[in-house]
Amino acid sequence: MPTNSRKWNEQKYQRYLKEGRGQGEGSDYKPWFNIEDFSSKGFSTKAPGWKTYRSHEFVSKPQPTLESTIMMT
């Protein structure tokens, strides 16, 4: 029987912790969720962060937002 990979359970939580998700600082920070974690027909994009030296992931159309304003200053 196929399993729903979007379901949250203790095993997935422990795996994310073991992978170091949600931990680190600056360029070593690993986000808790990645764009690839979700199947969607929506729009997503990755943008390089010039202050953090890591990729930032957005799940909406590129537009002037608080995040992009902060990243550009």
Gaussian input, Z-matrix of N, CA and C with variables (Angstrom, degrees):
# hf/3-21g

backbone

0 1
 N
 C     1     B1
 C     2     B2     1     A1
 N     3     B3     2     A2     1     D1
 C     4     B4     3     A3     2     D2
 C     5     B5     4     A4     3     D3
 N     6     B6     5     A5     4     D4
 C     7     B7     6     A6     5     D5
 C     8     B8     7     A7     6     D6
 N     9     B9     8     A8     7     D7
 C    10    B10     9     A9     8     D8
 C    11    B11    10    A10     9     D9
 N    12    B12    11    A11    10    D10
 C    13    B13    12    A12    11    D11
 C    14    B14    13    A13    12    D12
 N    15    B15    14    A14    13    D13
 C    16    B16    15    A15    14    D14
 C    17    B17    16    A16    15    D15
 N    18    B18    17    A17    16    D16
 C    19    B19    18    A18    17    D17
 C    20    B20    19    A19    18    D18
 N    21    B21    20    A20    19    D19
 C    22    B22    21    A21    20    D20
 C    23    B23    22    A22    21    D21
 N    24    B24    23    A23    22    D22
 C    25    B25    24    A24    23    D23
 C    26    B26    25    A25    24    D24
 N    27    B27    26    A26    25    D25
 C    28    B28    27    A27    26    D26
 C    29    B29    28    A28    27    D27
 N    30    B30    29    A29    28    D28
 C    31    B31    30    A30    29    D29
 C    32    B32    31    A31    30    D30
 N    33    B33    32    A32    31    D31
 C    34    B34    33    A33    32    D32
 C    35    B35    34    A34    33    D33
 N    36    B36    35    A35    34    D34
 C    37    B37    36    A36    35    D35
 C    38    B38    37    A37    36    D36
 N    39    B39    38    A38    37    D37
 C    40    B40    39    A39    38    D38
 C    41    B41    40    A40    39    D39
 N    42    B42    41    A41    40    D40
 C    43    B43    42    A42    41    D41
 C    44    B44    43    A43    42    D42
 N    45    B45    44    A44    43    D43
 C    46    B46    45    A45    44    D44
 C    47    B47    46    A46    45    D45
 N    48    B48    47    A47    46    D46
 C    49    B49    48    A48    47    D47
 C    50    B50    49    A49    48    D48
 N    51    B51    50    A50    49    D49
 C    52    B52    51    A51    50    D50
 C    53    B53    52    A52    51    D51
 N    54    B54    53    A53    52    D52
 C    55    B55    54    A54    53    D53
 C    56    B56    55    A55    54    D54
 N    57    B57    56    A56    55    D55
 C    58    B58    57    A57    56    D56
 C    59    B59    58    A58    57    D57
 N    60    B60    59    A59    58    D58
 C    61    B61    60    A60    59    D59
 C    62    B62    61    A61    60    D60
 N    63    B63    62    A62    61    D61
 C    64    B64    63    A63    62    D62
 C    65    B65    64    A64    63    D63
 N    66    B66    65    A65    64    D64
 C    67    B67    66    A66    65    D65
 C    68    B68    67    A67    66    D66
 N    69    B69    68    A68    67    D67
 C    70    B70    69    A69    68    D68
 C    71    B71    70    A70    69    D69
 N    72    B72    71    A71    70    D70
 C    73    B73    72    A72    71    D71
 C    74    B74    73    A73    72    D72
 N    75    B75    74    A74    73    D73
 C    76    B76    75    A75    74    D74
 C    77    B77    76    A76    75    D75
 N    78    B78    77    A77    76    D76
 C    79    B79    78    A78    77    D77
 C    80    B80    79    A79    78    D78
 N    81    B81    80    A80    79    D79
 C    82    B82    81    A81    80    D80
 C    83    B83    82    A82    81    D81
 N    84    B84    83    A83    82    D82
 C    85    B85    84    A84    83    D83
 C    86    B86    85    A85    84    D84
 N    87    B87    86    A86    85    D85
 C    88    B88    87    A87    86    D86
 C    89    B89    88    A88    87    D87
 N    90    B90    89    A89    88    D88
 C    91    B91    90    A90    89    D89
 C    92    B92    91    A91    90    D90
 N    93    B93    92    A92    91    D91
 C    94    B94    93    A93    92    D92
 C    95    B95    94    A94    93    D93
 N    96    B96    95    A95    94    D94
 C    97    B97    96    A96    95    D95
 C    98    B98    97    A97    96    D96
 N    99    B99    98    A98    97    D97
 C   100   B100    99    A99    98    D98
 C   101   B101   100   A100    99    D99
 N   102   B102   101   A101   100   D100
 C   103   B103   102   A102   101   D101
 C   104   B104   103   A103   102   D102
 N   105   B105   104   A104   103   D103
 C   106   B106   105   A105   104   D104
 C   107   B107   106   A106   105   D105
 N   108   B108   107   A107   106   D106
 C   109   B109   108   A108   107   D107
 C   110   B110   109   A109   108   D108
 N   111   B111   110   A110   109   D109
 C   112   B112   111   A111   110   D110
 C   113   B113   112   A112   111   D111
 N   114   B114   113   A113   112   D112
 C   115   B115   114   A114   113   D113
 C   116   B116   115   A115   114   D114
 N   117   B117   116   A116   115   D115
 C   118   B118   117   A117   116   D116
 C   119   B119   118   A118   117   D117
 N   120   B120   119   A119   118   D118
 C   121   B121   120   A120   119   D119
 C   122   B122   121   A121   120   D120
 N   123   B123   122   A122   121   D121
 C   124   B124   123   A123   122   D122
 C   125   B125   124   A124   123   D123
 N   126   B126   125   A125   124   D124
 C   127   B127   126   A126   125   D125
 C   128   B128   127   A127   126   D126
 N   129   B129   128   A128   127   D127
 C   130   B130   129   A129   128   D128
 C   131   B131   130   A130   129   D129
 N   132   B132   131   A131   130   D130
 C   133   B133   132   A132   131   D131
 C   134   B134   133   A133   132   D132
 N   135   B135   134   A134   133   D133
 C   136   B136   135   A135   134   D134
 C   137   B137   136   A136   135   D135
 N   138   B138   137   A137   136   D136
 C   139   B139   138   A138   137   D137
 C   140   B140   139   A139   138   D138
 N   141   B141   140   A140   139   D139
 C   142   B142   141   A141   140   D140
 C   143   B143   142   A142   141   D141
 N   144   B144   143   A143   142   D142
 C   145   B145   144   A144   143   D143
 C   146   B146   145   A145   144   D144
 N   147   B147   146   A146   145   D145
 C   148   B148   147   A147   146   D146
 C   149   B149   148   A148   147   D147
 N   150   B150   149   A149   148   D148
 C   151   B151   150   A150   149   D149
 C   152   B152   151   A151   150   D150
 N   153   B153   152   A152   151   D151
 C   154   B154   153   A153   152   D152
 C   155   B155   154   A154   153   D153
 N   156   B156   155   A155   154   D154
 C   157   B157   156   A156   155   D155
 C   158   B158   157   A157   156   D156
 N   159   B159   158   A158   157   D157
 C   160   B160   159   A159   158   D158
 C   161   B161   160   A160   159   D159
 N   162   B162   161   A161   160   D160
 C   163   B163   162   A162   161   D161
 C   164   B164   163   A163   162   D162
 N   165   B165   164   A164   163   D163
 C   166   B166   165   A165   164   D164
 C   167   B167   166   A166   165   D165
 N   168   B168   167   A167   166   D166
 C   169   B169   168   A168   167   D167
 C   170   B170   169   A169   168   D168
 N   171   B171   170   A170   169   D169
 C   172   B172   171   A171   170   D170
 C   173   B173   172   A172   171   D171
 N   174   B174   173   A173   172   D172
 C   175   B175   174   A174   173   D173
 C   176   B176   175   A175   174   D174
 N   177   B177   176   A176   175   D175
 C   178   B178   177   A177   176   D176
 C   179   B179   178   A178   177   D177
 N   180   B180   179   A179   178   D178
 C   181   B181   180   A180   179   D179
 C   182   B182   181   A181   180   D180
 N   183   B183   182   A182   181   D181
 C   184   B184   183   A183   182   D182
 C   185   B185   184   A184   183   D183
 N   186   B186   185   A185   184   D184
 C   187   B187   186   A186   185   D185
 C   188   B188   187   A187   186   D186
 N   189   B189   188   A188   187   D187
 C   190   B190   189   A189   188   D188
 C   191   B191   190   A190   189   D189
 N   192   B192   191   A191   190   D190
 C   193   B193   192   A192   191   D191
 C   194   B194   193   A193   192   D192
 N   195   B195   194   A194   193   D193
 C   196   B196   195   A195   194   D194
 C   197   B197   196   A196   195   D195
 N   198   B198   197   A197   196   D196
 C   199   B199   198   A198   197   D197
 C   200   B200   199   A199   198   D198
 N   201   B201   200   A200   199   D199
 C   202   B202   201   A201   200   D200
 C   203   B203   202   A202   201   D201
 N   204   B204   203   A203   202   D202
 C   205   B205   204   A204   203   D203
 C   206   B206   205   A205   204   D204
 N   207   B207   206   A206   205   D205
 C   208   B208   207   A207   206   D206
 C   209   B209   208   A208   207   D207
 N   210   B210   209   A209   208   D208
 C   211   B211   210   A210   209   D209
 C   212   B212   211   A211   210   D210
 N   213   B213   212   A212   211   D211
 C   214   B214   213   A213   212   D212
 C   215   B215   214   A214   213   D213
 N   216   B216   215   A215   214   D214
 C   217   B217   216   A216   215   D215
 C   218   B218   217   A217   216   D216

   B1=1.4501
   B2=1.5303
   B3=1.3313
   B4=1.4627
   B5=1.5220
   B6=1.3133
   B7=1.4601
   B8=1.5155
   B9=1.2914
   B10=1.4558
   B11=1.5271
   B12=1.3372
   B13=1.4625
   B14=1.5269
   B15=1.3331
   B16=1.4628
   B17=1.5181
   B18=1.3159
   B19=1.4606
   B20=1.5197
   B21=1.2992
   B22=1.4533
   B23=1.5157
   B24=1.3195
   B25=1.4520
   B26=1.5306
   B27=1.3054
   B28=1.4642
   B29=1.5267
   B30=1.3246
   B31=1.4641
   B32=1.5353
   B33=1.3256
   B34=1.4665
   B35=1.5304
   B36=1.3221
   B37=1.4630
   B38=1.5284
   B39=1.3218
   B40=1.4649
   B41=1.5289
   B42=1.3296
   B43=1.4657
   B44=1.5284
   B45=1.3386
   B46=1.4659
   B47=1.5313
   B48=1.3388
   B49=1.4622
   B50=1.5235
   B51=1.3235
   B52=1.4657
   B53=1.5282
   B54=1.3415
   B55=1.4613
   B56=1.5259
   B57=1.3295
   B58=1.4633
   B59=1.5120
   B60=1.3106
   B61=1.4663
   B62=1.5222
   B63=1.3424
   B64=1.4571
   B65=1.5130
   B66=1.3297
   B67=1.4555
   B68=1.5199
   B69=1.3154
   B70=1.4537
   B71=1.5138
   B72=1.3255
   B73=1.4628
   B74=1.5171
   B75=1.3390
   B76=1.4618
   B77=1.5158
   B78=1.3266
   B79=1.4648
   B80=1.5220
   B81=1.3356
   B82=1.4632
   B83=1.5253
   B84=1.3572
   B85=1.4642
   B86=1.5228
   B87=1.3242
   B88=1.4580
   B89=1.5297
   B90=1.3400
   B91=1.4658
   B92=1.5292
   B93=1.3238
   B94=1.4623
   B95=1.5269
   B96=1.3282
   B97=1.4592
   B98=1.5193
   B99=1.3166
   B100=1.4590
   B101=1.5186
   B102=1.3082
   B103=1.4616
   B104=1.5242
   B105=1.3194
   B106=1.4629
   B107=1.5286
   B108=1.3290
   B109=1.4655
   B110=1.5246
   B111=1.3189
   B112=1.4546
   B113=1.5161
   B114=1.3199
   B115=1.4615
   B116=1.5229
   B117=1.3107
   B118=1.4471
   B119=1.5111
   B120=1.3165
   B121=1.4574
   B122=1.5231
   B123=1.3086
   B124=1.4572
   B125=1.5170
   B126=1.3093
   B127=1.4578
   B128=1.5237
   B129=1.3060
   B130=1.4579
   B131=1.5172
   B132=1.3098
   B133=1.4628
   B134=1.5201
   B135=1.3176
   B136=1.4591
   B137=1.5201
   B138=1.3213
   B139=1.4617
   B140=1.5242
   B141=1.3230
   B142=1.4701
   B143=1.5216
   B144=1.3013
   B145=1.4607
   B146=1.5170
   B147=1.3083
   B148=1.4614
   B149=1.5222
   B150=1.3302
   B151=1.4697
   B152=1.5258
   B153=1.3169
   B154=1.4583
   B155=1.5197
   B156=1.3171
   B157=1.4703
   B158=1.5252
   B159=1.3171
   B160=1.4621
   B161=1.5177
   B162=1.3055
   B163=1.4572
   B164=1.5266
   B165=1.3396
   B166=1.4598
   B167=1.5216
   B168=1.3263
   B169=1.4592
   B170=1.5177
   B171=1.3283
   B172=1.4591
   B173=1.5215
   B174=1.3251
   B175=1.4627
   B176=1.5197
   B177=1.3102
   B178=1.4575
   B179=1.5154
   B180=1.3188
   B181=1.4600
   B182=1.5253
   B183=1.3277
   B184=1.4701
   B185=1.5261
   B186=1.2859
   B187=1.4548
   B188=1.5198
   B189=1.3137
   B190=1.4664
   B191=1.5272
   B192=1.2987
   B193=1.4598
   B194=1.5177
   B195=1.2888
   B196=1.4546
   B197=1.5233
   B198=1.3408
   B199=1.4593
   B200=1.5169
   B201=1.3386
   B202=1.4623
   B203=1.5225
   B204=1.3263
   B205=1.4601
   B206=1.5235
   B207=1.3145
   B208=1.4637
   B209=1.5215
   B210=1.3261
   B211=1.4641
   B212=1.5191
   B213=1.3271
   B214=1.4572
   B215=1.5282
   B216=1.3453
   B217=1.4676
   B218=1.5027
   A1=108.45
   A2=118.09
   A3=119.88
   A4=111.60
   A5=114.68
   A6=119.01
   A7=109.48
   A8=115.70
   A9=121.48
   A10=107.98
   A11=117.04
   A12=120.61
   A13=112.54
   A14=117.02
   A15=119.87
   A16=112.13
   A17=117.13
   A18=119.68
   A19=109.71
   A20=114.87
   A21=120.89
   A22=108.82
   A23=117.04
   A24=120.95
   A25=109.22
   A26=116.10
   A27=121.60
   A28=111.60
   A29=117.03
   A30=121.00
   A31=110.94
   A32=116.85
   A33=120.67
   A34=110.14
   A35=116.62
   A36=120.98
   A37=110.66
   A38=117.25
   A39=121.40
   A40=111.52
   A41=117.19
   A42=121.17
   A43=110.21
   A44=116.96
   A45=121.00
   A46=110.46
   A47=117.21
   A48=120.49
   A49=110.85
   A50=116.21
   A51=120.91
   A52=111.20
   A53=117.27
   A54=121.92
   A55=111.74
   A56=117.35
   A57=121.10
   A58=113.80
   A59=117.10
   A60=119.74
   A61=110.83
   A62=115.10
   A63=121.38
   A64=113.24
   A65=116.67
   A66=120.78
   A67=110.57
   A68=116.06
   A69=121.94
   A70=111.57
   A71=114.96
   A72=121.20
   A73=109.46
   A74=115.60
   A75=120.83
   A76=112.80
   A77=116.38
   A78=120.11
   A79=112.26
   A80=117.76
   A81=121.44
   A82=113.00
   A83=117.71
   A84=120.99
   A85=110.17
   A86=115.26
   A87=121.37
   A88=107.37
   A89=118.56
   A90=120.34
   A91=112.48
   A92=115.64
   A93=120.86
   A94=110.50
   A95=116.76
   A96=121.57
   A97=109.83
   A98=116.12
   A99=122.82
   A100=108.79
   A101=116.26
   A102=120.56
   A103=110.50
   A104=116.37
   A105=121.02
   A106=113.23
   A107=117.87
   A108=121.42
   A109=112.55
   A110=117.69
   A111=121.87
   A112=110.32
   A113=116.11
   A114=118.54
   A115=106.71
   A116=115.16
   A117=119.13
   A118=110.11
   A119=115.39
   A120=120.70
   A121=109.53
   A122=115.60
   A123=121.18
   A124=112.46
   A125=115.54
   A126=123.05
   A127=109.21
   A128=116.64
   A129=120.88
   A130=108.88
   A131=115.59
   A132=120.18
   A133=110.02
   A134=115.20
   A135=121.94
   A136=107.64
   A137=115.75
   A138=120.62
   A139=108.71
   A140=117.02
   A141=119.01
   A142=111.23
   A143=116.28
   A144=120.86
   A145=109.70
   A146=117.24
   A147=119.48
   A148=112.63
   A149=117.25
   A150=119.70
   A151=111.39
   A152=116.17
   A153=120.53
   A154=112.90
   A155=117.49
   A156=123.11
   A157=111.87
   A158=115.63
   A159=120.46
   A160=108.53
   A161=116.39
   A162=122.03
   A163=109.90
   A164=116.69
   A165=122.22
   A166=107.61
   A167=116.51
   A168=121.49
   A169=110.33
   A170=115.45
   A171=121.92
   A172=108.82
   A173=116.76
   A174=121.07
   A175=111.09
   A176=115.91
   A177=120.98
   A178=108.56
   A179=115.76
   A180=120.28
   A181=110.21
   A182=116.83
   A183=118.72
   A184=110.50
   A185=116.39
   A186=122.12
   A187=107.59
   A188=116.98
   A189=118.15
   A190=110.09
   A191=116.35
   A192=121.82
   A193=108.70
   A194=116.05
   A195=120.80
   A196=110.32
   A197=116.89
   A198=120.17
   A199=111.73
   A200=116.79
   A201=119.21
   A202=111.13
   A203=117.63
   A204=120.72
   A205=110.49
   A206=116.77
   A207=121.09
   A208=110.36
   A209=117.31
   A210=120.83
   A211=111.37
   A212=118.45
   A213=121.46
   A214=112.90
   A215=118.12
   A216=119.54
   A217=111.53
   D1=130.18
   D2=179.45
   D3=-67.53
   D4=145.95
   D5=178.00
   D6=-104.04
   D7=153.01
   D8=179.01
   D9=-88.61
   D10=109.03
   D11=-176.12
   D12=-69.72
   D13=-12.54
   D14=179.10
   D15=-83.75
   D16=-12.90
   D17=179.51
   D18=-69.58
   D19=141.27
   D20=-179.39
   D21=-96.89
   D22=132.33
   D23=177.18
   D24=-147.82
   D25=174.29
   D26=-177.57
   D27=-62.33
   D28=-37.43
   D29=-179.54
   D30=-63.18
   D31=-44.03
   D32=179.05
   D33=-66.51
   D34=-41.27
   D35=178.61
   D36=-59.27
   D37=-47.33
   D38=179.90
   D39=-64.47
   D40=-36.86
   D41=178.62
   D42=-65.10
   D43=-43.29
   D44=178.81
   D45=-62.04
   D46=-41.51
   D47=177.54
   D48=-63.08
   D49=-43.48
   D50=-179.93
   D51=-63.44
   D52=-34.34
   D53=178.17
   D54=-74.93
   D55=-9.68
   D56=178.67
   D57=84.02
   D58=19.96
   D59=-178.98
   D60=-69.24
   D61=143.35
   D62=-179.63
   D63=75.75
   D64=13.27
   D65=-176.78
   D66=-127.43
   D67=160.28
   D68=178.56
   D69=103.43
   D70=173.12
   D71=179.37
   D72=-136.34
   D73=149.63
   D74=177.17
   D75=56.03
   D76=-128.52
   D77=-177.27
   D78=-70.10
   D79=-16.43
   D80=179.51
   D81=-89.98
   D82=-2.93
   D83=-179.10
   D84=-68.97
   D85=133.97
   D86=177.28
   D87=-116.38
   D88=114.76
   D89=-176.34
   D90=-64.35
   D91=153.19
   D92=-179.88
   D93=-67.19
   D94=-42.73
   D95=178.24
   D96=-115.94
   D97=144.08
   D98=174.45
   D99=-116.78
   D100=157.63
   D101=178.15
   D102=-55.91
   D103=-38.33
   D104=-177.14
   D105=-68.02
   D106=-13.53
   D107=-179.26
   D108=-72.90
   D109=-13.99
   D110=-175.36
   D111=-122.51
   D112=137.55
   D113=171.25
   D114=-93.19
   D115=130.37
   D116=-175.66
   D117=-155.57
   D118=151.12
   D119=172.89
   D120=-96.10
   D121=4.48
   D122=-178.94
   D123=-79.27
   D124=-172.81
   D125=-176.26
   D126=-100.04
   D127=134.88
   D128=174.48
   D129=-141.67
   D130=154.61
   D131=-179.34
   D132=-151.65
   D133=157.42
   D134=174.75
   D135=-118.37
   D136=138.11
   D137=178.98
   D138=-130.15
   D139=137.53
   D140=178.35
   D141=-72.31
   D142=139.49
   D143=176.99
   D144=-98.19
   D145=117.13
   D146=-176.82
   D147=-78.57
   D148=-17.34
   D149=175.72
   D150=-89.96
   D151=-37.84
   D152=-175.70
   D153=-94.67
   D154=-14.60
   D155=-178.81
   D156=57.58
   D157=38.77
   D158=174.71
   D159=-143.60
   D160=168.66
   D161=-179.20
   D162=-83.91
   D163=134.82
   D164=175.54
   D165=-107.10
   D166=136.76
   D167=-176.25
   D168=-110.15
   D169=134.51
   D170=179.62
   D171=-125.59
   D172=141.55
   D173=-179.71
   D174=-112.22
   D175=35.03
   D176=175.71
   D177=-146.28
   D178=170.98
   D179=179.55
   D180=-63.11
   D181=144.79
   D182=176.96
   D183=-62.55
   D184=124.08
   D185=179.25
   D186=-156.99
   D187=159.41
   D188=178.32
   D189=-63.16
   D190=110.84
   D191=179.46
   D192=-126.28
   D193=172.28
   D194=177.59
   D195=-58.93
   D196=-43.00
   D197=-179.14
   D198=-61.27
   D199=-47.22
   D200=-177.98
   D201=-68.39
   D202=-33.41
   D203=177.93
   D204=-65.93
   D205=-43.62
   D206=178.88
   D207=-65.30
   D208=-40.82
   D209=-178.73
   D210=-65.58
   D211=-30.05
   D212=-176.10
   D213=-86.72
   D214=-9.83
   D215=-178.34
   D216=-101.26

